[in-house]
Amino acid sequence: MPQPYEEQSPNDEATRTHDRPGTDDGEGVRLQKILAQAGFGSRRACERMILDGRVEVDGELVTQLGARADPERQRIRVDGSRVRLNPNHVTLALNKPRRVLSTMDDPKGRYTLRDIVGDRYERIFHMGRLDYDSEGLILMTNDGELSQHVMHPRYEVEKTYVATLEGRIPGTVCRRLVTQGVRLDDGPISFDRCAIIDSSRETTIVKVVLHSGRNRIVRRVFASVGFPVRRLVRTQIGPIRLGDLKPGSYRVLSATEVRSLSKEVGL
């Protein structure tokens, strides 16, 4: 949290040099350049953020355009959110097809995530898993801090799924899974949201949102109420959407997307 300043006159504020958090001594990188590289907008827009008092370096407000900082050593925040800028970090959104293991290697030689992303990115790993027969969004990164926060249950990142169920499920079941939930072998569980998208005599398509990352949780919940899952696709993790990404392909998240994901998990 930013430290409050001691009371001062407007003239004192106008002449403050901010020599600790952001200096104008030629060292470091100008703040507006750092913000622009991190995806906060054009240089002009980032200058306005600084002048508007929205930028902090090491907990202190910086309002001078000449201020510089070292993004590798100092904590820079905009509106309280951490600015993350490391040219070696990359975060991917991958659309996992069915019958692909959520791992980078398999001693049995089965198809894995590495077969999709290859060896282009050094030390990249997946944030969470999807079971062998499930499809959809998996996030991958070589940013260890981001990965730890995304996977930590403390931050309760929402995950959205579209499930095709056997049978025609009544709306009362969806409501019960939200309001009451069910008790499984590893404890009680409820959905945050559950809505019927489409139905026929044979199947029902539902959209489910929940925070839990327990193994095969969506399949187990619907099986417990008598509606086995035929197909399961994860379409969103926090603010990151699967969109029109084709199965077996991936894309690099934009700086704006990484920033929104970081904010979601308290970075």
N, C-alpha and C positions, 0 to 999 in steps of 0.2 A: 504494500500500500504506500502511496506517496506520503512523504513527511510534510506536515504543514510548515509554512514559512512563519518566521516571526513577523509581527506587525511592522509595516514599513510605509513610507510615503510613496506616492506615485513616481516621484523623481528617482527614488532609490531603485524602484523596479525597472525603470527605463534604462538605468546605467549599470545594472547588474551584469557581470561577465560570465557567470556560470562556469567558473574555471575548473570545477571538479567534474560534473557530469558531462558537459559538452563544451569543449574549448574552441577557441578560434586561433590556436597557436600553430596551425599547420599540420598537426598530428591528427590521425584518424580520418574519417570520411564525413563529408557534410551530411547533416541529418536528412535534408530533403532528398539527397541521392539515395541514401539507405532506404528511406520509406518508398521511394519510387521503385527501386529494385525489388522490394518486398511486395509490390503489387498494390500499393495504396493509392495509385493514380499518377498523374503527370507530376513533373517537378513543381509546376505552378500550384497544383492542388495540394501537394505535400507542404509547400511553403505556407499555404494558408492554414493548414493544420497546426503548424508550429506557431504561427502568429496568433491563432485562436486559443492557444494554451492547452492543446490536446496531447502533447508529446512529453514524455518523461524519460530521463536517462538516469539509471541507478536511483530511482525513487524521487528525483527532483525535477520539477517543471522546467522546461527549456522553451523560451519564446524568442530567441534571437536567431535570425537566419544564418548567421556566420558560424553557429555552433557545429562542432564535429564530435564524432563518437567512434568507438571501436566496436562493431557489432559482434565480434568474437569474444570480447572481454566484458562488455557492459550490457546491462539489461535495458532494452529500449521498449517502451510501451506507448501505444496509441489508444486513447480512451480506455486505459486500463488493461488492454490486451497486449501480450508479448509480441514483439516483432522478431520473427525467426528468419535469419538470413545466413545460410551456409551453402556455398556453391556445390558442395559435395553431397548434400542431402537431396534425395528424390523420393517422392511419394506417388504411387501408382494406384489406379482403379482398374481392377481386372474382372472380367466376366468369366467365372469358372463354369465350364460345361459339366454335365453329368459324367460320372465315371472318371473324374480327375481327383487325385488326392490333394488335400490341402497341406502339402508339405513340399520341400524343395528336392528331396531325394527319397527313393524307395528301393530297398534291397531286392524286391521282387520284380523290379523293372516296369512297374505300372506308370501310367502317365501322371506327371506331377506339374506343379506350378512352374518349375524350372523349364519344362518343355515348352511353356508358353512365353516366358520372359527371357529365357536363355541366360547367358552370362554377361549381358551388357552392363548390368549395374552391380557394383561391388558391395558385398555384405548386405544384400537386400533380403528381407524376410517378411512373412505375412503377419498381419495383425488380426488374430482370430482365425477361425476355420469355418468351413462348410462341410457337411458329411459327404461321403462319396457320391451319393445319388442326388444331392441337392445342387442347385445352380445359383448363379448370380454373383453379386458384388463381394469381392474380397479386396481389402486395402493392403498394400505392401509398401515398405519403406526401409531405408537404411538409417533413419533417425531414431535412435534408441529411446530418447526421452519421449518423443511423440508416441511411439509404439507402447511404451509402458503406461502412459496415460490413457490411450484409447482402450487398452485391454483391461485396465484396472476397474473392478466393479464399483469403486468409490464414485466414479464420474458418470455412471449409468447412461452410457451412450445408447440412444434409441436405435433400434434396428427394425426395418420394415420388410415384410415378406408378403408374397402373393402365393397362396396355397390352393391347389386343386384337390378337393376332397371327394371321396367316394360317397355317393348318396346325396340327398337333398337336405341340407342342414337348416333347421328353423332359426329364425332370428333370435328366439329366446335363448338358444344355446350360446350364440355369440355374446349376448348381453350377460349371461351367467359367467362366461369365461373372463369377463372384465370385472364384474361386480363381486363375484364370489371366488372365481378361480377353481382350481382342482388341487388335490393332494396327490403327488407322485411319490415314488420310492425315495427320492432324494429331497423331499420337502414340498411345501405348498408353492403354487405358482399361479399368477393371473396375468392376463394381457392388459396392456395399457389401452389399446383400442382394438376393435375387431368389427369389420363391416363386410357384408355380403356384396360382392361385385356383380355376380351373375350366377344363374343356376339353371339346371335342367333336371330331368327325372333321374339321371345317372350321376351327375356331379354338381358340386357347388364350388365356385371360386370366391375366396375370401381374402381380404387384406388385413394383415395382423401387424401391430406395432407392440414391441416389448423391449425391456431393458436387459433381460437376462441373457447371459451367454452360455447357459448350461447346455450340455451335449444333446443334440437332436431334440431340443425342447419343444419346438412347434409340432413336430411329428408325434411326440409322446403325449402332448396335451390333447390333440385331436383324436388320437387312438384311444385315449382314456375315456372319451365321451362317445365312442362308437363310430367315428368318421375318419378312417385312415387317410393319410395324405398320399395322393398319387404323384403329385409334382409339387416341388417347392422351389421358389425363386426369391432370393434376397435382392431387393430393389434399392435399398438405401441404408447407409450407416451414418448416423448423425446428420450433418448437412450435405453429405456426399451422395449423389444419386447415380444409379446405374445408367439411366438414360437410354440412348440407342446404341450403346456399346455392344458389338456383336459377340456371341459366345466364342471363347478361345482367343479373345483379343484384349488389349489393355491400352490405357492412355496415361500420360503424366498429368497429375493434378496441377492446376494453375496456382500461382502464388496466392491468389484470392481464396481459392478452395482450401489450401493448406492453412491459411490464416483462420478461416472460419472453423475448420476442424480443430485447430489448436485452441481457439477460444472456447469451443464446446467442452474441451477436456481440461480447462483451467490453466493453459499455458499462455 
